[in-house]
Amino acid sequence: GENVEQHPSTLSVQEGDSAVIKCTYSDSASNYFPWYKQELGKRPQLIIDIRSNVGEKKDQRIAVTLNKTAKHFSLHITETQPEDSAVYFCAASIGALLTGGGNKLTFGTGTQLKVEL
Amino acid sequence: DTGVSQNPRHKITKRGQNVTFRCDPISEHNRLYWYRQTLGQGPEFLTYFQNEAQLEKSRLLSDRFSAERPKGSFSTLEIQRTEQGDSAMYLCASSLGASGRADEQYFGPGTRLTVT
């Protein structure tokens, strides 16, 4: 089955700096890669996703890049703010056309991001 | 609130007891997923439904676990003869499921189970 590795496990940055979180996946059939932000005691919140037919996607201060050949994808947060502090999870999924139905997500182990003033 | 809802939010039970959790997905969503999350880990897939059909179950889902989605709307997850290792956050997610491609999953707040 799919295996997703995520690094680093913790990341501290100064407010205004950039943060980068990296993930690798094992199954070349995976074609959907979402990122979730989870604050303490709260539900995982989808913040951005990318599909295998594109290499990069941006949404304001957040961007995600995908290298299908290397099976790497990364989350980039620019101009970090204290409210960006949370645990971030990457995930990978094989599309429904291949599975015959839905798309279960395989998650990484999470990155605790701390933005310091 | 039009998001995914779960009840109860917290459940404390004694080992050996049965527990049942409920998930109400976003109203027009056809796909419903159950995940389990333990402290410091990412969510792990348990099972999913396309409408009322349960299409896949993880090996994590032992015989003590059963899930239903009888009318293709809300879903229940039952754990029989609970064990301390079942203590975790049980998360439900739903997605539109209108196309054959992977679509965005939105999570509920979870049910935190503590088995004593």
Interface residues (C-beta under 8 A of the other chain):
Chain A: V4 Q6 N31 Y32 P34 Y36 K42 R43 P44 Q45 L46 D49 R51 F89 A91 S93 I94 G95 A96 L97 T99 G100 G101 G102 N103 K104 L105 T106 F107 G108 T109 G110
Chain B: V4 R31 Y33 Y35 G40 Q41 G42 P43 E44 F45 Y48 F49 Q50 L55 E56 S58 L91 S95 G97 S99 G100 R101 A102 D103 E104 Q105 Y106 F107 G108 P109 G110
